[in-house]
């Protein structure tokens, strides 16, 4: 059973639905497995809780 973890900033539910569908479809196609065996976990991190290039993402 594949478990896919995605870390990202907050997105709306419709975008996440589409992402989960596409990721699941990719595993179904590549591994020839049932969609029911694919799990996708989305961890949303607020912009004030991560940084890049020495700055908080919220400050960009």
Biopython code that builds the backbone (N, CA, C, O; Angstrom):
import numpy as np
from Bio.PDB.StructureBuilder import StructureBuilder

atoms = [
    (1, "UNK", "N", (0.847, -1.165, 0.000)),
    (1, "UNK", "CA", (0.000, 0.000, 0.000)),
    (1, "UNK", "C", (0.899, 1.236, 0.000)),
    (1, "UNK", "O", (1.560, 1.507, 1.003)),
    (2, "UNK", "N", (0.940, 1.987, -1.091)),
    (2, "UNK", "CA", (1.719, 3.216, -1.114)),
    (2, "UNK", "C", (1.068, 4.296, -0.248)),
    (2, "UNK", "O", (-0.152, 4.457, -0.227)),
    (3, "UNK", "N", (1.918, 5.019, 0.455)),
    (3, "UNK", "CA", (1.485, 6.190, 1.206)),
    (3, "UNK", "C", (2.311, 7.365, 0.695)),
    (3, "UNK", "O", (3.538, 7.361, 0.796)),
    (4, "UNK", "N", (1.643, 8.355, 0.154)),
    (4, "UNK", "CA", (2.298, 9.528, -0.402)),
    (4, "UNK", "C", (2.083, 10.682, 0.560)),
    (4, "UNK", "O", (0.947, 10.966, 0.939)),
    (5, "UNK", "N", (3.151, 11.348, 0.960)),
    (5, "UNK", "CA", (3.047, 12.490, 1.854)),
    (5, "UNK", "C", (3.414, 13.754, 1.087)),
    (5, "UNK", "O", (4.465, 13.827, 0.451)),
    (6, "UNK", "N", (2.537, 14.742, 1.157)),
    (6, "UNK", "CA", (2.754, 16.015, 0.487)),
    (6, "UNK", "C", (2.774, 17.100, 1.554)),
    (6, "UNK", "O", (1.833, 17.223, 2.339)),
    (7, "UNK", "N", (3.839, 17.881, 1.583)),
    (7, "UNK", "CA", (3.922, 19.007, 2.498)),
    (7, "UNK", "C", (3.812, 20.273, 1.667)),
    (7, "UNK", "O", (4.521, 20.447, 0.676)),
    (8, "UNK", "N", (2.919, 21.149, 2.081)),
    (8, "UNK", "CA", (2.669, 22.359, 1.304)),
    (8, "UNK", "C", (2.023, 23.401, 2.178)),
    (8, "UNK", "O", (1.626, 23.131, 3.312)),
    (9, "UNK", "N", (1.923, 24.600, 1.632)),
    (9, "UNK", "CA", (1.148, 25.644, 2.273)),
    (9, "UNK", "C", (-0.329, 25.370, 2.061)),
    (9, "UNK", "O", (-0.689, 24.520, 1.247)),
    (10, "UNK", "N", (-1.181, 26.069, 2.775)),
    (10, "UNK", "CA", (-2.625, 25.846, 2.664)),
    (10, "UNK", "C", (-3.148, 26.069, 1.241)),
    (10, "UNK", "O", (-2.745, 27.009, 0.557)),
    (11, "UNK", "N", (-4.040, 25.197, 0.818)),
    (11, "UNK", "CA", (-4.736, 25.298, -0.466)),
    (11, "UNK", "C", (-6.215, 25.011, -0.208)),
    (11, "UNK", "O", (-6.568, 24.440, 0.824)),
    (12, "UNK", "N", (-7.074, 25.407, -1.142)),
    (12, "UNK", "CA", (-8.495, 25.134, -0.929)),
    (12, "UNK", "C", (-8.807, 23.659, -1.228)),
    (12, "UNK", "O", (-8.040, 22.963, -1.893)),
    (13, "UNK", "N", (-9.943, 23.217, -0.721)),
    (13, "UNK", "CA", (-10.314, 21.800, -0.790)),
    (13, "UNK", "C", (-10.424, 21.300, -2.222)),
    (13, "UNK", "O", (-10.058, 20.157, -2.497)),
    (14, "UNK", "N", (-10.914, 22.118, -3.135)),
    (14, "UNK", "CA", (-11.065, 21.666, -4.525)),
    (14, "UNK", "C", (-9.710, 21.355, -5.155)),
    (14, "UNK", "O", (-9.573, 20.359, -5.866)),
    (15, "UNK", "N", (-8.723, 22.185, -4.906)),
    (15, "UNK", "CA", (-7.376, 21.911, -5.427)),
    (15, "UNK", "C", (-6.797, 20.635, -4.826)),
    (15, "UNK", "O", (-6.150, 19.851, -5.519)),
    (16, "UNK", "N", (-7.034, 20.433, -3.533)),
    (16, "UNK", "CA", (-6.534, 19.215, -2.883)),
    (16, "UNK", "C", (-7.242, 17.978, -3.418)),
    (16, "UNK", "O", (-6.605, 16.937, -3.583)),
    (17, "UNK", "N", (-8.531, 18.060, -3.692)),
    (17, "UNK", "CA", (-9.253, 16.923, -4.292)),
    (17, "UNK", "C", (-8.617, 16.523, -5.619)),
    (17, "UNK", "O", (-8.391, 15.343, -5.885)),
    (18, "UNK", "N", (-8.332, 17.527, -6.447)),
    (18, "UNK", "CA", (-7.726, 17.258, -7.752)),
    (18, "UNK", "C", (-6.328, 16.661, -7.599)),
    (18, "UNK", "O", (-5.967, 15.729, -8.317)),
    (19, "UNK", "N", (-5.555, 17.191, -6.677)),
    (19, "UNK", "CA", (-4.213, 16.662, -6.437)),
    (19, "UNK", "C", (-4.264, 15.202, -6.004)),
    (19, "UNK", "O", (-3.532, 14.367, -6.535)),
    (20, "UNK", "N", (-5.130, 14.893, -5.035)),
    (20, "UNK", "CA", (-5.256, 13.516, -4.543)),
    (20, "UNK", "C", (-5.672, 12.583, -5.675)),
    (20, "UNK", "O", (-5.149, 11.473, -5.784)),
    (21, "UNK", "N", (-6.592, 13.011, -6.507)),
    (21, "UNK", "CA", (-7.029, 12.187, -7.640)),
    (21, "UNK", "C", (-5.872, 11.913, -8.593)),
    (21, "UNK", "O", (-5.658, 10.773, -9.005)),
    (22, "UNK", "N", (-5.129, 12.954, -8.941)),
    (22, "UNK", "CA", (-4.028, 12.788, -9.901)),
    (22, "UNK", "C", (-2.895, 11.937, -9.351)),
    (22, "UNK", "O", (-2.333, 11.106, -10.066)),
    (23, "UNK", "N", (-2.557, 12.144, -8.075)),
    (23, "UNK", "CA", (-1.506, 11.332, -7.456)),
    (23, "UNK", "C", (-1.941, 9.872, -7.406)),
    (23, "UNK", "O", (-1.158, 8.977, -7.728)),
    (24, "UNK", "N", (-3.178, 9.631, -7.007)),
    (24, "UNK", "CA", (-3.699, 8.258, -6.962)),
    (24, "UNK", "C", (-3.667, 7.630, -8.347)),
    (24, "UNK", "O", (-3.206, 6.499, -8.504)),
    (25, "UNK", "N", (-4.150, 8.347, -9.348)),
    (25, "UNK", "CA", (-4.149, 7.829, -10.715)),
    (25, "UNK", "C", (-2.740, 7.484, -11.185)),
    (25, "UNK", "O", (-2.546, 6.487, -11.880)),
    (26, "UNK", "N", (-1.756, 8.301, -10.813)),
    (26, "UNK", "CA", (-0.374, 8.035, -11.215)),
    (26, "UNK", "C", (0.121, 6.713, -10.634)),
    (26, "UNK", "O", (0.789, 5.944, -11.326)),
    (27, "UNK", "N", (-0.200, 6.446, -9.375)),
    (27, "UNK", "CA", (0.212, 5.186, -8.761)),
    (27, "UNK", "C", (-0.531, 3.998, -9.366)),
    (27, "UNK", "O", (0.055, 2.939, -9.590)),
    (28, "UNK", "N", (-1.808, 4.179, -9.625)),
    (28, "UNK", "CA", (-2.595, 3.112, -10.257)),
    (28, "UNK", "C", (-1.983, 2.758, -11.613)),
    (28, "UNK", "O", (-1.818, 1.580, -11.931)),
    (29, "UNK", "N", (-1.650, 3.764, -12.402)),
    (29, "UNK", "CA", (-1.065, 3.538, -13.723)),
    (29, "UNK", "C", (0.331, 2.926, -13.643)),
    (29, "UNK", "O", (0.640, 1.984, -14.373)),
    (30, "UNK", "N", (1.171, 3.455, -12.763)),
    (30, "UNK", "CA", (2.561, 3.016, -12.696)),
    (30, "UNK", "C", (2.713, 1.640, -12.058)),
    (30, "UNK", "O", (3.513, 0.828, -12.524)),
    (31, "UNK", "N", (1.963, 1.371, -11.009)),
    (31, "UNK", "CA", (2.128, 0.127, -10.252)),
    (31, "UNK", "C", (1.071, -0.926, -10.552)),
    (31, "UNK", "O", (1.159, -2.061, -10.084)),
    (32, "UNK", "N", (0.063, -0.536, -11.343)),
    (32, "UNK", "CA", (-1.024, -1.478, -11.670)),
    (32, "UNK", "C", (-1.672, -2.027, -10.398)),
    (32, "UNK", "O", (-1.818, -3.236, -10.220)),
    (33, "UNK", "N", (-2.052, -1.106, -9.528)),
    (33, "UNK", "CA", (-2.674, -1.475, -8.252)),
    (33, "UNK", "C", (-4.040, -0.796, -8.159)),
    (33, "UNK", "O", (-4.293, 0.190, -8.851)),
    (34, "UNK", "N", (-4.920, -1.322, -7.303)),
    (34, "UNK", "CA", (-6.227, -0.681, -7.127)),
    (34, "UNK", "C", (-6.095, 0.671, -6.432)),
    (34, "UNK", "O", (-5.246, 0.850, -5.559)),
    (35, "UNK", "N", (-6.928, 1.605, -6.820)),
    (35, "UNK", "CA", (-6.919, 2.941, -6.223)),
    (35, "UNK", "C", (-7.136, 2.871, -4.705)),
    (35, "UNK", "O", (-6.619, 3.706, -3.962)),
    (36, "UNK", "N", (-7.882, 1.901, -4.263)),
    (36, "UNK", "CA", (-8.187, 1.771, -2.834)),
    (36, "UNK", "C", (-6.940, 1.518, -1.996)),
    (36, "UNK", "O", (-6.976, 1.698, -0.779)),
    (37, "UNK", "N", (-5.844, 1.106, -2.615)),
    (37, "UNK", "CA", (-4.629, 0.820, -1.851)),
    (37, "UNK", "C", (-3.706, 2.028, -1.722)),
    (37, "UNK", "O", (-2.696, 1.958, -1.022)),
    (38, "UNK", "N", (-4.034, 3.125, -2.382)),
    (38, "UNK", "CA", (-3.188, 4.319, -2.373)),
    (38, "UNK", "C", (-3.714, 5.314, -1.332)),
    (38, "UNK", "O", (-4.893, 5.667, -1.332)),
    (39, "UNK", "N", (-2.825, 5.754, -0.453)),
    (39, "UNK", "CA", (-3.181, 6.778, 0.529)),
    (39, "UNK", "C", (-2.355, 8.025, 0.247)),
    (39, "UNK", "O", (-1.161, 7.935, -0.037)),
    (40, "UNK", "N", (-2.989, 9.179, 0.325)),
    (40, "UNK", "CA", (-2.304, 10.449, 0.140)),
    (40, "UNK", "C", (-2.539, 11.293, 1.386)),
    (40, "UNK", "O", (-3.678, 11.576, 1.759)),
    (41, "UNK", "N", (-1.456, 11.681, 2.012)),
    (41, "UNK", "CA", (-1.540, 12.511, 3.216)),
    (41, "UNK", "C", (-1.046, 13.902, 2.857)),
    (41, "UNK", "O", (0.054, 14.057, 2.328)),
    (42, "UNK", "N", (-1.845, 14.901, 3.139)),
    (42, "UNK", "CA", (-1.457, 16.284, 2.884)),
    (42, "UNK", "C", (-1.229, 16.978, 4.224)),
    (42, "UNK", "O", (-2.137, 17.093, 5.047)),
    (43, "UNK", "N", (-0.009, 17.432, 4.420)),
    (43, "UNK", "CA", (0.345, 18.186, 5.624)),
    (43, "UNK", "C", (0.479, 19.645, 5.219)),
    (43, "UNK", "O", (1.390, 20.012, 4.476)),
    (44, "UNK", "N", (-0.425, 20.467, 5.706)),
    (44, "UNK", "CA", (-0.378, 21.890, 5.388)),
    (44, "UNK", "C", (0.376, 22.646, 6.478)),
    (44, "UNK", "O", (0.086, 22.525, 7.668)),
    (45, "UNK", "N", (1.339, 23.418, 6.034)),
    (45, "UNK", "CA", (2.172, 24.182, 6.947)),
    (45, "UNK", "C", (1.880, 25.665, 6.726)),
    (45, "UNK", "O", (1.989, 26.151, 5.600)),
    (46, "UNK", "N", (1.512, 26.387, 7.780)),
    (46, "UNK", "CA", (1.252, 27.818, 7.621)),
    (46, "UNK", "C", (2.511, 28.557, 7.163)),
    (46, "UNK", "O", (3.628, 28.161, 7.496)),
    (47, "UNK", "N", (2.320, 29.620, 6.406)),
    (47, "UNK", "CA", (3.438, 30.382, 5.857)),
    (47, "UNK", "C", (4.355, 30.955, 6.941)),
    (47, "UNK", "O", (5.523, 31.236, 6.672)),
    (48, "UNK", "N", (3.839, 31.133, 8.165)),
    (48, "UNK", "CA", (4.694, 31.650, 9.238)),
    (48, "UNK", "C", (5.407, 30.538, 10.003)),
    (48, "UNK", "O", (6.039, 30.786, 11.029)),
    (49, "UNK", "N", (5.299, 29.304, 9.491)),
    (49, "UNK", "CA", (5.949, 28.170, 10.151)),
    (49, "UNK", "C", (6.976, 27.483, 9.254)),
    (49, "UNK", "O", (7.394, 26.363, 9.548)),
    (50, "UNK", "N", (7.384, 28.129, 8.174)),
    (50, "UNK", "CA", (8.460, 27.597, 7.350)),
    (50, "UNK", "C", (9.192, 28.737, 6.686)),
    (50, "UNK", "O", (8.685, 29.855, 6.585)),
    (51, "UNK", "N", (10.384, 28.438, 6.238)),
    (51, "UNK", "CA", (11.176, 29.481, 5.614)),
    (51, "UNK", "C", (12.028, 28.923, 4.489)),
    (51, "UNK", "O", (12.215, 27.713, 4.364)),
    (52, "UNK", "N", (12.536, 29.832, 3.680)),
    (52, "UNK", "CA", (13.449, 29.493, 2.599)),
    (52, "UNK", "C", (14.382, 30.675, 2.391)),
    (52, "UNK", "O", (13.979, 31.831, 2.521)),
    (53, "UNK", "N", (15.607, 30.379, 2.074)),
    (53, "UNK", "CA", (16.607, 31.412, 1.806)),
    (53, "UNK", "C", (16.740, 32.399, 2.963)),
    (53, "UNK", "O", (16.956, 33.592, 2.747)),
    (54, "UNK", "N", (16.611, 31.900, 4.188)),
    (54, "UNK", "CA", (16.805, 32.729, 5.363)),
    (54, "UNK", "C", (15.631, 33.601, 5.757)),
    (54, "UNK", "O", (15.762, 34.436, 6.652)),
    (55, "UNK", "N", (14.475, 33.428, 5.106)),
    (55, "UNK", "CA", (13.315, 34.248, 5.434)),
    (55, "UNK", "C", (12.078, 33.375, 5.597)),
    (55, "UNK", "O", (11.944, 32.336, 4.950)),
    (56, "UNK", "N", (11.175, 33.815, 6.473)),
    (56, "UNK", "CA", (9.882, 33.144, 6.584)),
    (56, "UNK", "C", (9.125, 33.329, 5.282)),
    (56, "UNK", "O", (9.175, 34.392, 4.664)),
    (57, "UNK", "N", (8.430, 32.291, 4.877)),
    (57, "UNK", "CA", (7.621, 32.372, 3.662)),
    (57, "UNK", "C", (6.574, 33.471, 3.792)),
    (57, "UNK", "O", (6.232, 34.116, 2.801)),
    (58, "UNK", "N", (6.066, 33.690, 4.986)),
    (58, "UNK", "CA", (5.046, 34.722, 5.225)),
    (58, "UNK", "C", (5.591, 36.124, 4.951)),
    (58, "UNK", "O", (4.819, 37.045, 4.681)),
    (59, "UNK", "N", (6.899, 36.293, 5.017)),
    (59, "UNK", "CA", (7.498, 37.613, 4.819)),
    (59, "UNK", "C", (7.817, 37.914, 3.362)),
    (59, "UNK", "O", (8.291, 39.008, 3.056)),
    (60, "UNK", "N", (7.576, 36.995, 2.476)),
    (60, "UNK", "CA", (7.900, 37.225, 1.062)),
    (60, "UNK", "C", (6.775, 37.898, 0.342)),
    (60, "UNK", "O", (6.881, 38.165, -0.855)),
]
sb = StructureBuilder()
sb.init_structure("model")
sb.init_model(0)
sb.init_chain("A")
sb.init_seg("    ")
for serial, (resi, resn, name, xyz) in enumerate(atoms, 1):
    if name == "N":
        sb.init_residue(resn, " ", resi, " ")
    sb.init_atom(name, np.array(xyz, "f"), 0.0, 1.0, " ", f" {name:<3s}", serial, name[0])
structure = sb.get_structure()
